[in-house]
């Protein structure tokens, strides 16, 4: 403790803060090197790189605060809301990848919701892990992400195959 006219400061937080900032500082150093290399090589990418860095920092910070809030809750409503938000975004994204599929966003969202909710329900009912944000959010995120990729590719491939095979379908 350091006393300063009745004002005491505890400097232990600085050590913890420094340890926690080591990896982000190393990552930032690599990114700064890329910006500097772009400048010296006259690639003209510096502005786009800096914009992308700031945008990624803001997005990850917001997600970090949201996840911190959800992880600190023991309310089933927040867990389900986070899960439904993930499914909604995944359905929208998968539907965007298959733009020419009628009502593709709804089909993708319903498919992702059906597949992941049944799997998550079984994992919780069979007591593979407890129903807490610490387990549900990461596992659901992985499942929803993989489902989004699979659904988007499947819908696009199905639509493309139908286009190619249209002559066979209509001739019968």
C-alpha positions as MATLAB code, in Angstrom:
seq = 'XXXXXXXXXXXXXXXXXXXXXXXXXXXXXXXXXXXXXXXXXXXXXXXXXXXXXXXXXXXXXXXXXXXXXXXXXXXXXXXXXXXXXXXXXXXXXXXXXXXXXXXXXXXXXXXXXXXXXXXXXXXXXXXXXXXXXXXXXXXXXXXXXXXXXXXXXXXXXXXXXXXXXXXXXXXX';
ca = [
       0.000    0.000    0.000;
       1.168    3.461   -0.819;
      -0.112    6.343    1.309;
      -0.527    9.794   -0.147;
      -2.185   12.312    2.114;
      -4.901    9.914    3.246;
      -5.211    8.461   -0.266;
      -4.020    4.867   -0.417;
      -3.333    2.987   -3.614;
      -2.990   -0.724   -4.076;
      -0.599   -1.489   -6.941;
      -1.246   -5.242   -7.070;
      -3.838   -4.661   -9.793;
      -1.071   -3.346  -12.056;
       0.723   -6.700  -12.030;
      -2.486   -8.561  -12.888;
      -3.370   -6.015  -15.552;
       0.102   -6.260  -17.110;
      -0.043  -10.054  -17.245;
      -3.495   -9.938  -18.828;
      -2.405   -7.415  -21.454;
       0.688   -9.301  -22.619;
      -1.026  -11.364  -25.333;
      -3.177   -8.508  -26.692;
      -0.083   -6.287  -26.804;
       1.831   -8.965  -28.736;
      -1.063   -9.325  -31.189;
      -1.242   -5.558  -31.619;
       2.519   -5.453  -32.299;
       2.107   -7.940  -35.151;
      -0.755   -5.909  -36.625;
       1.246   -2.674  -36.334;
       4.103   -4.401  -38.168;
       1.709   -5.282  -40.995;
       0.512   -1.647  -41.212;
       4.106   -0.378  -41.213;
       5.105   -2.897  -43.900;
       2.143   -1.849  -46.002;
       3.196    1.780  -45.681;
       6.835    1.167  -46.617;
       5.879   -1.145  -49.484;
       3.454    1.558  -50.718;
       0.550   -0.894  -50.860;
      -1.994    1.686  -49.759;
      -3.742   -0.693  -47.364;
      -3.021    1.179  -44.137;
      -6.357    2.993  -43.910;
      -8.363   -0.198  -44.498;
      -6.202   -2.130  -42.046;
      -6.580    0.461  -39.293;
     -10.344    0.681  -39.889;
     -10.606   -3.119  -39.671;
      -8.534   -3.211  -36.482;
     -10.689   -0.585  -34.775;
     -13.909   -2.256  -35.935;
     -12.755   -5.689  -34.732;
     -11.692   -4.213  -31.384;
     -15.081   -2.560  -30.883;
     -17.036   -5.657  -31.934;
     -15.023   -7.967  -29.701;
     -15.276   -5.541  -26.787;
     -19.051   -5.366  -27.096;
     -19.325   -9.153  -27.363;
     -17.018   -9.473  -24.349;
     -19.225   -7.205  -22.237;
     -22.370   -9.036  -23.330;
     -20.837  -12.434  -22.569;
     -19.561  -11.192  -19.210;
     -23.100  -10.086  -18.372;
     -24.665  -13.370  -19.508;
     -22.046  -15.485  -17.717;
     -22.752  -13.637  -14.473;
     -26.480  -14.443  -14.662;
     -28.093  -17.552  -13.249;
     -31.341  -16.866  -15.045;
     -32.534  -19.382  -17.653;
     -34.102  -16.526  -19.637;
     -30.772  -14.877  -20.433;
     -29.253  -18.185  -21.532;
     -32.184  -18.908  -23.842;
     -32.163  -15.334  -25.167;
     -28.449  -15.614  -26.010;
     -29.058  -18.983  -27.698;
     -31.992  -17.655  -29.754;
     -29.922  -14.625  -30.749;
     -27.140  -16.924  -31.997;
     -29.651  -19.036  -33.944;
     -31.266  -15.927  -35.468;
     -27.962  -14.520  -36.678;
     -26.897  -17.944  -37.975;
     -30.200  -18.424  -39.818;
     -29.913  -15.004  -41.401;
     -26.291  -15.619  -42.433;
     -26.968  -19.096  -43.858;
     -30.024  -17.744  -45.692;
     -27.922  -14.947  -47.188;
     -25.512  -17.515  -48.611;
     -28.396  -19.152  -50.492;
     -30.134  -15.995  -51.714;
     -32.113  -17.705  -54.457;
     -33.778  -20.223  -52.150;
     -37.336  -19.052  -51.412;
     -37.678  -18.009  -47.743;
     -34.121  -19.238  -47.261;
     -33.503  -17.292  -44.067;
     -36.557  -18.827  -42.393;
     -35.745  -22.326  -43.626;
     -32.156  -21.976  -42.435;
     -33.185  -20.541  -39.068;
     -35.763  -23.256  -38.453;
     -33.290  -25.965  -39.491;
     -30.549  -24.654  -37.236;
     -32.979  -24.221  -34.326;
     -34.403  -27.730  -34.710;
     -31.046  -29.468  -34.973;
     -29.183  -27.620  -32.274;
     -32.038  -27.426  -29.760;
     -32.634  -31.180  -29.831;
     -28.921  -31.853  -29.414;
     -28.531  -29.291  -26.614;
     -31.620  -30.625  -24.840;
     -30.246  -34.164  -24.944;
     -26.862  -33.020  -23.639;
     -28.500  -31.273  -20.696;
     -31.071  -34.011  -19.951;
     -28.392  -36.718  -20.084;
     -26.352  -34.578  -17.671;
     -23.333  -34.318  -19.982;
     -22.890  -30.826  -18.557;
     -24.955  -28.528  -16.349;
     -27.359  -25.921  -17.679;
     -25.197  -22.896  -16.884;
     -23.937  -20.143  -19.193;
     -20.373  -21.360  -18.704;
     -21.192  -24.578  -20.576;
     -24.270  -23.796  -22.658;
     -23.028  -20.647  -24.449;
     -19.726  -22.037  -25.814;
     -21.147  -25.441  -26.781;
     -24.236  -23.885  -28.348;
     -22.027  -21.392  -30.173;
     -19.932  -24.167  -31.680;
     -22.988  -26.171  -32.686;
     -24.830  -23.186  -34.122;
     -21.737  -22.063  -36.048;
     -21.195  -25.476  -37.585;
     -24.911  -25.805  -38.346;
     -24.878  -22.400  -40.024;
     -22.025  -23.409  -42.302;
     -23.572  -26.769  -43.149;
     -27.037  -25.317  -43.743;
     -25.753  -22.517  -45.973;
     -23.651  -24.854  -48.100;
     -26.448  -27.447  -48.319;
     -29.069  -24.901  -49.379;
     -26.783  -23.358  -51.989;
     -25.758  -26.771  -53.324;
     -29.358  -27.988  -53.456;
     -30.451  -24.904  -55.377;
     -27.521  -25.206  -57.818;
     -28.204  -28.913  -58.366;
     -31.885  -28.238  -59.031;
     -30.938  -25.584  -61.606;
     -28.609  -28.004  -63.377;
     -31.065  -30.879  -63.225;
     -34.133  -28.777  -64.145;
     -34.342  -30.295  -67.621;
     -34.556  -33.796  -66.143;
     -37.249  -32.796  -63.699;
     -39.438  -30.954  -66.214;
     -39.132  -33.582  -68.983;
     -40.758  -36.335  -66.897;
];
